[in-house]
Every structure is written in C-alpha cells, then in structure tokens.
Amino acid sequence: MLFRSARGAVAESVVSGLLAERGWSTVDRNWRGGGGELDLVVRREGRLRFVEVKVRAQADSLTDDAVSPHKRRRLRAAAEAWLASQPEPDEVCFLVAFVDTLVEPWRVRFVDDAF
C-alpha cells in the first residue's frame, strides 16, 4: 500500500497521463503561490484547466462536494496568482479529477467546470 503522499503523486501522474491521451498538455504541476497549490495546470487549444486531484482513501467519499469552500478559495487565489504572469487563455476553469484507488485499475472521474 502506498503512503498518502506517494499515492497522491501517483494519482497526479495517472490523471496527467489520461489528460494527455485526450490532447491536454501539462504546463505546470504542484505549483504554489497565492496561498494555495495547483496540482496540475493543463492546456489544449486555448483552453486552460486548473486540475484538483482528489484521491479516495478507505473512508473518503468521491462526491462533488469533496472540495470544501475554503479549499476552493485557496485554489482560486492560486489560479489568479498563476494567471498573473501568463497570457490570458480563451477559456479557464477548474477540473476536479476523482481517483478511486480502491479498485484495480484505478478509476478516474472528471468533473469539468467544477466550481
């Protein structure tokens, strides 16, 4: 069994790989700034997604409310800080990737424009 932080890093790699298969390029990973951290920043054809990877542990749920209002504020602040030094893309939103590690192979459910 992987420790929590190692499992999270593997989950981020899995999500990054799945998004790459769908044509998204990872432009940043584990970026810190603005009082928060962005797990992944991906881009495709003028569209940008700030990806929050949520890993399921034994007692965790994989519901859409898994990202608390406090966490959402921190993610928005981090995203604004990241965007401050970038050209503005055509479309920006948050994508949440729910990773269920209790099954093999791991399952990933994406919620685009999550908040």
N, C-alpha and C positions, 0 to 999 in steps of 0.2 A: 504494500500500500504506500502511495506517495504521501509525503507530508503536505500540509495545506498549501504552503507557498510554492513548493515544487509542482503540485497538482495544478495550481493556478497558472504557472508559467507554461506547463504542457498544454493546458486548455487554451491559453492565448495563442500558442503555436498552431494548434488544431484549427481554431477559428480563423487565424490569418491564412492558413492553407486553404480552407474552404472558401473564403472570400476571394483568394487568388484564383481559384478554379472558376469563380463567377466573374472574373475580369477586374477585380479590385486590386490596386497596388497599395501595399503598406508603406506609408510615408513617415510614420513615427510609431514608436512603441514605448510604453511606460514613461511617457513624457510628463514631467512635473513642472507645475507653475500655476500661478493664480490661486494658490491654496488648495490645489487638488492634483489628481493624477489621471491621465488618459491612458487606458490600457492599450488601445490601438487607434491610429488615425489612418483611414484608408481613403483612396481617391479613385474615381472612374469617370471619365468623360465629363469633367467639370463639376462633378458631384463629390461631396466630401461627407464622410461619416466619422463621428466620434464613437468608437465602439467600447461599450462596457461589457466585460466578460464576467458572467455570474456562474460560479461552479457549485453544483449541488453536493452537499455533504449529507450524511445519513439523515439528519433531522431537518434539513433545509427544504424549503419549497421552491418551485420553479415558476412562481406566479409573476404576472406582470408588475405587481407591486413590490417586487424584491429590491427595487432601487428606492430607498427612502427619500422623502422630500429634502432632508439635509444633504444626502449624497448627491441628489440632482442639482442642488445649488452649487455644491463644490465642483461637480462636473461642468456645469455651465460657466462658472468662473474660470476653470482651467481652459475650457474651449475658447472663451473670449481672449484669454492671455495668449493662447496658441495662435489664434487668428490675427492678433495684433501685428504680427511680423510676417504675415502671408498675404499674397494677393487674394482677394475675395472670390471664392468659387461661386458657381451659379446656384448651387443648392447645398445647404448644410443642415444636418440633423443628427440626432443620436440614434444609434442602433444598439440594441441590447442582445447579446448572444447568451442564451441559457444553455449551459453544458451539463448534461446528465452523465455523471461518471459512474453511476451505479449499474450501468448496462455496458455490455461489450458488443460491438464497438461503441464508444461514447456517442451519444446523440446530441445534436445541437439544434436549438430552435431560435430563429432570428425574429426579432420584433423591430421593424424599421420605423423611424419617426416615433420612437417610443415615448418621448416627452419633450 
